[in-house]
Amino acid sequence: MRQVILDTETTGIRIEDGHRIIEIGCLEMIDRKLTGKYFHHYINPQREVEAGALAVHGISNEFLKDKPVFVNLVKEFMDFITGAELIIHNAPFDLGFLNNELILTRQGWKPILDYCRVVDTLQIARQKHPGQRNSLDALCKRYTVDNTKRDFHGALLDASLLAQVYLIMTGGQSSIFDAINEKDTSDNKNTQTASTVKIEKHNLTVLKATDDELLEHKNYLELLKKKGKCVWPE
């Protein structure tokens, strides 16, 4: 599966106020592994950056003055994301701005969802951690992802952090045991005891791990131990 981790920075919050995208950062991931391929550009929004937005991402009007406009990057950007599954934190925000930029090119581009599937990691986080803070910073802290270099928001840096959070949240050891560790407030009416579970026998082919796979597994466990997330020994 080809996935693209995507983040944007903008001149302000509201499209209705004429705000535009000033940075796009995308990382390619295939079969849950980053490939090293990326799309990253700063963009001249042809308007001023709002003071509140500047305080968040630190990208100034002066810095953006000589950057390309979106219409000159749109083909390269769309070629990069088309056919992929986009992983975005708070997807409606980024998609709203991206679709607006596509409209402003006047080149007949359709909405992003006509070219890509989208996974919103904010929705995943809210389902897994209801009632808790689920910003990217909060998730980095929860999943022990190092974001100490994040003095300001930046699209490519945030995409990198989101990639790590997404992989842990959707397949890491911590995600497996979240439900066990959190207090169960239900009445357990749907809980089935072991004695009522029907176990069927099947003829299964057993494939032993290769030496390279065992070494990779060992290295992964060592990494989890350093992060305090390893819940079983080798």
C-alpha positions as CSV (number, residue, x, y, z in Angstrom):
1,M,0.0,0.0,0.0
2,R,1.3,3.4,-0.9
3,Q,0.6,6.1,1.7
4,V,1.5,9.8,1.9
5,I,1.9,11.5,5.2
6,L,0.8,15.1,4.5
7,D,0.9,18.4,6.4
8,T,0.5,22.1,5.5
9,E,1.1,25.5,7.0
10,T,-1.1,28.5,6.1
11,T,-1.3,32.3,6.4
12,G,-4.2,31.9,8.8
13,I,-7.1,29.8,10.0
14,R,-10.0,30.7,7.8
15,I,-10.2,30.1,4.1
16,E,-13.2,32.5,4.1
17,D,-10.9,35.3,5.0
18,G,-8.7,34.6,2.0
19,H,-6.0,32.7,3.8
20,R,-3.7,30.5,1.7
21,I,-1.2,27.7,2.0
22,I,2.5,28.6,2.5
23,E,4.1,25.2,3.0
24,I,3.3,21.6,2.0
25,G,5.3,18.6,3.3
26,C,4.7,15.1,2.2
27,L,6.5,11.8,3.0
28,E,6.0,8.6,1.0
29,M,5.4,5.3,2.9
30,I,5.0,1.9,1.2
31,D,3.9,-1.1,3.2
32,R,4.3,1.0,6.4
33,K,7.9,1.9,5.7
34,L,9.1,5.4,4.8
35,T,10.8,5.2,1.4
36,G,12.8,8.4,1.6
37,K,10.8,10.1,-1.2
38,Y,9.1,13.3,-0.3
39,F,7.5,16.5,-1.6
40,H,8.3,19.7,0.1
41,H,7.9,23.3,-0.9
42,Y,7.4,26.7,0.6
43,I,4.8,28.7,-1.4
44,N,4.3,32.4,-2.0
45,P,0.7,33.0,-0.9
46,Q,0.4,36.4,-2.6
47,R,-0.9,37.9,0.6
48,E,0.3,38.7,4.1
49,V,0.9,36.0,6.9
50,E,-1.3,36.7,9.9
51,A,0.5,37.5,13.1
52,G,-1.1,34.6,15.0
53,A,-0.1,32.1,12.3
54,L,3.5,33.6,12.2
55,A,3.7,32.9,16.0
56,V,2.9,29.2,15.3
57,H,5.1,28.4,12.3
58,G,7.6,31.2,12.2
59,I,7.4,31.6,8.4
60,S,7.6,35.3,7.5
61,N,6.4,37.3,4.6
62,E,10.0,38.2,3.7
63,F,11.0,34.6,3.6
64,L,8.1,33.7,1.2
65,K,8.5,36.6,-1.1
66,D,10.7,34.8,-3.7
67,K,9.0,31.4,-3.4
68,P,7.0,29.8,-6.2
69,V,3.2,30.3,-6.3
70,F,1.0,27.2,-6.0
71,V,-0.1,27.1,-9.6
72,N,3.5,26.5,-10.6
73,L,3.8,23.5,-8.3
74,V,0.3,22.0,-8.6
75,K,1.2,19.4,-11.3
76,E,4.2,18.1,-9.3
77,F,2.2,18.0,-6.1
78,M,-0.8,16.1,-7.7
79,D,1.5,13.6,-9.4
80,F,3.1,12.9,-6.0
81,I,-0.2,12.2,-4.1
82,T,-2.5,10.8,-6.8
83,G,-3.5,7.2,-6.1
84,A,-2.1,7.2,-2.6
85,E,-3.8,7.0,0.8
86,L,-3.2,10.4,2.5
87,I,-2.5,10.3,6.3
88,I,-3.4,13.7,7.7
89,H,-4.0,15.0,11.2
90,N,-7.3,17.0,11.2
91,A,-7.8,16.3,7.6
92,P,-10.8,18.7,7.0
93,F,-8.5,21.6,7.7
94,D,-5.7,20.7,5.2
95,L,-8.1,19.3,2.6
96,G,-10.2,22.5,2.7
97,F,-7.1,24.6,2.0
98,L,-5.7,22.3,-0.7
99,N,-9.1,22.1,-2.5
100,N,-9.3,25.9,-2.4
101,E,-5.8,26.2,-3.9
102,L,-6.8,23.7,-6.7
103,I,-9.8,25.9,-7.5
104,L,-7.7,29.1,-7.6
105,T,-5.5,27.5,-10.3
106,R,-8.4,27.6,-12.7
107,Q,-7.1,24.5,-14.3
108,G,-10.1,22.2,-13.8
109,W,-8.6,20.2,-10.9
110,K,-11.2,18.1,-8.9
111,P,-11.3,17.9,-5.1
112,I,-8.5,15.9,-3.5
113,L,-10.8,13.0,-2.6
114,D,-11.3,12.3,-6.3
115,Y,-7.6,11.4,-6.5
116,C,-6.8,9.9,-3.1
117,R,-8.2,8.1,-0.1
118,V,-7.8,9.9,3.2
119,V,-7.2,8.8,6.8
120,D,-7.7,11.4,9.5
121,T,-5.4,10.5,12.4
122,L,-7.2,13.0,14.7
123,Q,-10.4,10.9,14.3
124,I,-8.4,7.7,15.1
125,A,-6.9,9.4,18.2
126,R,-10.3,10.6,19.4
127,Q,-11.7,7.0,19.1
128,K,-8.7,5.5,21.0
129,H,-8.4,8.3,23.6
130,P,-11.9,9.9,24.1
131,G,-11.9,12.9,26.3
132,Q,-8.2,13.4,26.1
133,R,-6.0,16.0,24.3
134,N,-5.2,14.6,20.8
135,S,-3.1,17.3,19.2
136,L,0.0,16.1,17.5
137,D,2.1,17.3,20.4
138,A,-0.1,15.4,22.9
139,L,0.2,12.3,20.8
140,C,3.9,12.6,20.6
141,K,4.1,12.8,24.4
142,R,1.6,9.9,24.8
143,Y,3.5,7.6,22.4
144,T,7.0,8.8,23.4
145,V,7.9,10.3,20.0
146,D,10.7,12.8,20.3
147,N,9.5,16.2,19.2
148,T,12.1,18.3,21.1
149,K,13.3,19.8,17.9
150,R,9.9,21.3,17.2
151,D,10.2,24.9,18.3
152,F,7.8,25.9,15.5
153,H,5.3,24.0,13.5
154,G,6.7,23.0,10.1
155,A,5.0,20.9,7.4
156,L,7.8,18.4,6.7
157,L,8.8,18.1,10.4
158,D,5.2,17.6,11.4
159,A,4.7,15.0,8.7
160,S,7.7,13.1,10.0
161,L,6.3,13.2,13.6
162,L,2.9,12.2,12.3
163,A,4.3,9.2,10.5
164,Q,5.8,7.9,13.7
165,V,2.6,8.5,15.7
166,Y,0.5,6.9,13.0
167,L,2.6,3.7,12.9
168,I,2.5,3.3,16.7
169,M,-1.1,4.2,16.9
170,T,-2.2,1.8,14.3
171,G,0.2,-1.1,14.8
172,G,2.7,-0.6,17.6
173,Q,2.7,-2.6,20.8
174,S,1.3,0.3,22.8
175,S,-1.9,0.3,20.6
176,I,-2.4,-3.4,21.3
177,F,-2.6,-2.9,25.0
178,D,-4.4,0.5,25.2
179,A,-7.7,-1.2,25.7
180,I,-6.4,-3.4,28.5
181,N,-4.7,-0.7,30.4
182,E,-7.6,1.8,30.3
183,K,-10.3,1.5,32.9
184,D,-13.3,-0.4,31.6
185,T,-16.5,1.6,32.3
186,S,-18.9,-0.7,30.4
187,D,-21.2,-3.3,32.1
188,N,-19.3,-6.1,30.2
189,K,-22.5,-7.5,28.7
190,N,-20.7,-8.3,25.5
191,T,-17.8,-10.0,27.2
192,Q,-17.4,-13.7,26.3
193,T,-15.7,-16.1,28.7
194,A,-13.0,-18.5,27.5
195,S,-15.3,-21.5,28.2
196,T,-17.8,-20.2,25.6
197,V,-15.4,-19.6,22.8
198,K,-15.5,-22.3,20.1
199,I,-12.0,-23.2,18.9
200,E,-11.6,-25.0,15.6
201,K,-8.6,-26.9,14.5
202,H,-7.0,-26.1,11.1
203,N,-4.0,-27.4,9.3
204,L,-1.6,-24.5,9.2
205,T,1.7,-24.1,7.4
206,V,4.4,-22.9,9.8
207,L,7.0,-20.6,8.3
208,K,10.1,-20.0,10.4
209,A,11.6,-16.6,10.5
210,T,14.9,-16.1,8.6
211,D,18.1,-15.0,10.3
212,D,17.6,-11.5,8.9
213,E,14.0,-11.3,10.1
214,L,15.1,-12.5,13.6
215,L,17.8,-9.8,13.7
216,E,15.3,-7.1,12.6
217,H,12.9,-8.3,15.3
218,K,15.6,-8.1,17.9
219,N,16.6,-4.6,16.9
220,Y,13.0,-3.5,17.0
221,L,12.5,-4.8,20.5
222,E,15.7,-3.0,21.6
223,L,14.2,0.2,20.2
224,L,11.0,-0.3,22.1
225,K,12.8,-1.0,25.3
226,K,14.6,2.3,25.0
227,K,11.3,4.0,24.6
228,G,9.8,2.1,27.5
229,K,7.2,0.5,25.3
230,C,8.4,-3.1,25.2
231,V,5.8,-5.3,27.0
232,W,7.3,-8.8,26.3
233,P,10.9,-10.1,26.3
234,E,12.6,-11.5,23.3
